[in-house]
Each structure stands twice: as C-alpha cells, then as structure tokens.
Amino acid sequence: MPDSPQSFNGNTDKSTDNGGAVPYSGSPLPQQGADSMQPGASPNGLANPPIGNSSGPIQGNPFPVMGGNSQSPDSGGNHRSVGSRPERLSACCVTALVLGVVGTVLSFIPIVNNVAAVLGVIGVVFAIIGLVGVVKGKKRGRALTIAGAVLSVVAIVITLAMQSSASKAFDSASKASSSSSSQSQSAGKQNAQPTKPESKSSAGKQDTEGDLKRAHVKIASAVRSGNDYNNAQTVLVTYQWTNKTDDNQAFETLLNAKAFQNGQELDMAIYSQPPQGYDAQSALAQLQPNAQGTATIGYVLKDNSPVTVEVSDLLTVDGSPKVMHIYNL
C-alpha cells in the first residue's frame, strides 16, 4: 500500500509502515532546541512567571510564606502580622503598678502605713493575675507586672519594718514611764517617814553636797519665791556646781535636778516677772573644765508639804550617786 502524505497542522509529514500503526493526529510535540521555544514558555511546556517590568502589577504575594508570622492585607490594603503579640495592655498590670507605687509612698508614714500594707497585698494579687495573662499570650505588659509586684512587696516590707520600730519605741517609752513612777512612789514613802539628814548612805545618796560622776554639786538653798505666770506659788532652788569633765558643759546638759512633794515631781516654774535671785540663763550657761558656777531653778509648789530636792547625772543607772536634801518651807 503506497504511502500518502498527511496534513499535520499545516506541516507535511510522511508516515512509515510500522505494522499498520495509525498516524498520530494529536497536538504536535514541541521541538527541542532554543529556536523552537516561545517567549514566556519553559522547557516543560509551562508558562514562566513574568520577569522585570510586566504589563500589569502583581496583586498580593504570589509566594505565601509557610508557617511563622505571615502577613495578610486588611480591608484597607495595609499589611498586618498574623500571630503577632496582642495589642491590648493588661489592666491588671497597670493596677498592680499603681497600687505598688501608692503603697510604697504611704509605707513611710506612721499609722497611714497600715493602708499601705493592704494596698501592697492587693497589688501582689493583681500582679499575679496580670502575669498569668501575659504568660498565656492574651495580654501584654510583662515589665509593668514585674514592677508592680516588686513595688507592692517593697511596700509591705517597709510597713512591717516601720511597725516593728514604732512598737519597740513605744515599749521603751512605757518601760521608762513605769520606772519613773516607781521611783516617785519610793521617794514619797521615804519622805513620809521622819528621817534625819545623813552625810552619806549605802544607796549612794549624799546630803546637800557631794560628788557625782561628772560634777561636784551643792544644793545651796531652797526658799519660797514669787508666783509664776499662772499665779501659783513657787520655790526657788539655788545650786552651786563644778564642771569635772574635759569639755565645756552647762548645768542642764550635764545634770538632772528635780524637786518633789509627797513623792510627786514638781513642774518647773515660768515667771512673768523674774523674782529676786532668779536667773533664767544660769542653768544654760556653760562652764569650762574645773570651773565653778551657780544655777537657779524655780518649781511650782503643790501645797505646803516639805520639798525634796535631788540632783544626779543626766544619764544614770540604778545605784548611781545623787545629792539630795529635804526642805521645810
């Protein structure tokens, strides 16, 4: 059977006798070679993406990123990060910070720092709640949470320290007050019993004149004087003393002079018109070492009972020497 030419997309090709095979009538196979490739086509027959300036802009991202924080345009055409950290700040974090700051400021004020301790506890609770939200990724504000928690704890610690120091000071004051009252009661019992002055006693008491640790003191006199500014009767006591220290000292800064009636300490008198023999500055005038001086102090009388005058060192302990004398006015 003779071969006949076949039309193949405008190209003429001759088929051979291959066992009666039917000539291929489909799409022509692409020719191999650089000259046979069309612009924009790849060797495998697929269209290549445009390179450089194309006829139109590329919309969107033709190669989406797999995994991680990808970006997608919103309704306004702006790109936002998908899976980024939350935008909202934790309200608990801010609350904890505010409570911590306020509590720390108030913790230094006595009595008011009780409120500071409560604010500190509440601030710690809010800080814990805020930190849980930050760790789960629902909120942001880790730094604020930590700062609030630290300030709240500081407020609690300062409040406890202030309360402890105030309690110790109150206990010391109460002990000093109780010891002073017991000494006054013991002095009243001694005045109630008729006794004669003695030069020295076993308890370190010296009558009228004697040596103390830092001065030599003599109770020169105790006489009734003019009334004070409140028109109350007074007694004027005159002291003669010698400075035994190595520094300049004043009577009131070195010695403790008191007067008692019926075991009760008498208040110092304040005169509107200074009486004769009274010098308000004499007790404050300083003396050089080994110098002698005179100090006058007035006391307000309670009644006409005898007056006991005592002089001791300003800072004394039990058994310290003192100079004393009882005067019947």
Backbone hydrogen bonds, N-H to C=O, Kabsch-Sander energy under -0.5 kcal/mol:
donor,donor_aa,acceptor,acceptor_aa,energy
6,Q,13,D,-1.2
8,F,6,Q,-0.5
8,F,11,N,-2.2
11,N,8,F,-2.0
13,D,6,Q,-1.2
13,D,11,N,-0.5
18,N,16,T,-1.3
36,S,33,G,-0.5
37,M,34,A,-0.8
41,A,38,Q,-1.9
42,S,46,L,-2.4
45,G,42,S,-2.0
48,N,40,G,-2.7
54,S,52,G,-0.6
59,Q,57,P,-0.6
67,G,65,V,-0.6
70,S,68,G,-1.1
72,S,80,R,-1.5
74,D,78,N,-2.7
77,G,74,D,-1.6
80,R,72,S,-1.5
82,V,70,S,-3.0
83,G,81,S,-0.5
84,S,81,S,-0.8
90,S,140,R,-2.4
94,V,90,S,-1.5
95,T,91,A,-2.4
96,A,92,C,-2.5
97,L,93,C,-2.1
98,V,94,V,-2.4
99,L,95,T,-2.6
100,G,96,A,-2.2
101,V,97,L,-2.3
102,V,98,V,-2.5
103,G,99,L,-2.6
104,T,100,G,-2.1
105,V,101,V,-2.0
106,L,102,V,-2.3
107,S,103,G,-1.3
108,F,105,V,-0.9
109,I,106,L,-1.5
112,V,110,P,-3.0
113,N,109,I,-1.8
114,N,111,I,-1.4
115,V,112,V,-1.5
116,A,112,V,-1.1
117,A,113,N,-1.8
118,V,114,N,-1.4
119,L,115,V,-2.5
120,G,116,A,-2.2
121,V,117,A,-2.0
122,I,118,V,-2.3
123,G,119,L,-2.6
124,V,120,G,-2.0
125,V,121,V,-1.8
126,F,122,I,-2.4
127,A,123,G,-2.2
128,I,124,V,-2.1
129,I,125,V,-2.2
130,G,126,F,-2.7
131,L,127,A,-2.3
132,V,128,I,-1.9
133,G,129,I,-1.7
134,V,130,G,-2.0
135,V,131,L,-2.5
136,K,132,V,-1.9
137,G,134,V,-1.0
138,K,133,G,-1.7
139,K,133,G,-1.2
140,R,88,R,-1.3
145,T,141,G,-2.1
146,I,142,R,-2.3
147,A,143,A,-2.5
148,G,144,L,-2.7
149,A,145,T,-2.4
150,V,146,I,-2.4
151,L,147,A,-2.5
152,S,148,G,-2.2
153,V,149,A,-2.2
154,V,150,V,-2.4
155,A,151,L,-2.4
156,I,152,S,-1.8
157,V,153,V,-2.4
158,I,154,V,-2.7
159,T,155,A,-2.0
160,L,156,I,-2.3
161,A,157,V,-2.3
162,M,158,I,-2.7
163,Q,159,T,-2.5
164,S,160,L,-2.2
165,S,161,A,-2.4
166,A,162,M,-2.4
167,S,163,Q,-2.2
168,K,164,S,-2.2
169,A,165,S,-2.3
170,F,166,A,-2.3
171,D,167,S,-2.3
172,S,168,K,-2.3
173,A,169,A,-2.3
174,S,170,F,-2.4
175,K,171,D,-2.2
176,A,172,S,-2.3
177,S,173,A,-2.3
178,S,174,S,-2.3
179,S,175,K,-2.3
180,S,176,A,-2.1
181,S,177,S,-2.2
182,S,178,S,-2.0
183,Q,179,S,-2.0
184,S,180,S,-2.0
185,Q,181,S,-2.2
186,S,182,S,-2.1
187,A,183,Q,-2.2
188,G,184,S,-2.0
189,K,185,Q,-1.9
190,Q,186,S,-1.8
191,N,187,A,-1.9
192,A,188,G,-1.6
193,Q,189,K,-0.9
195,T,193,Q,-0.5
201,S,205,K,-1.4
204,G,201,S,-1.5
206,Q,322,K,-2.8
207,D,198,E,-0.6
207,D,199,S,-1.2
208,T,324,M,-2.3
209,E,207,D,-3.2
210,G,217,V,-2.3
212,L,215,A,-3.1
216,H,242,T,-1.7
217,V,210,G,-2.3
217,V,215,A,-0.5
218,K,240,Q,-2.6
219,I,208,T,-3.2
220,A,218,K,-1.1
220,A,238,T,-1.7
221,S,238,T,-1.3
223,V,236,L,-2.2
225,S,234,T,-2.1
228,D,232,A,-2.1
229,Y,270,I,-2.7
231,N,228,D,-2.1
234,T,225,S,-0.7
235,V,299,Y,-2.4
236,L,223,V,-3.5
237,V,235,V,-0.6
237,V,297,I,-2.7
238,T,221,S,-2.4
239,Y,295,A,-3.2
240,Q,218,K,-2.9
241,W,293,G,-2.3
242,T,216,H,-2.2
243,N,291,A,-2.2
244,K,214,R,-2.0
244,K,242,T,-0.6
249,Q,287,L,-2.3
251,F,285,A,-0.6
252,E,283,A,-2.3
254,L,250,A,-1.1
254,L,251,F,-0.6
255,L,251,F,-2.8
256,N,312,S,-3.2
257,A,255,L,-0.5
258,K,310,E,-2.7
260,F,308,T,-2.3
261,Q,264,Q,-2.3
264,Q,261,Q,-1.9
266,L,259,A,-3.0
269,A,298,G,-2.7
271,Y,269,A,-0.5
278,Y,275,P,-1.7
282,S,279,D,-1.2
284,L,281,Q,-0.7
285,A,281,Q,-1.0
287,L,249,Q,-3.6
290,N,243,N,-3.2
291,A,288,Q,-2.2
293,G,241,W,-2.4
295,A,239,Y,-2.5
296,T,279,D,-0.5
297,I,237,V,-2.2
299,Y,235,V,-2.4
300,V,267,D,-2.9
301,L,233,Q,-2.5
301,L,299,Y,-0.5
307,V,327,Y,-3.0
308,T,260,F,-2.4
309,V,307,V,-0.6
309,V,325,H,-2.9
310,E,258,K,-2.7
311,V,323,V,-2.9
312,S,256,N,-1.7
313,D,321,P,-0.5
314,L,254,L,-1.8
316,T,314,L,-0.7
320,S,317,V,-1.9
322,K,204,G,-1.9
323,V,311,V,-2.8
324,M,206,Q,-2.8
325,H,309,V,-1.9
327,Y,307,V,-3.4
329,L,327,Y,-0.8
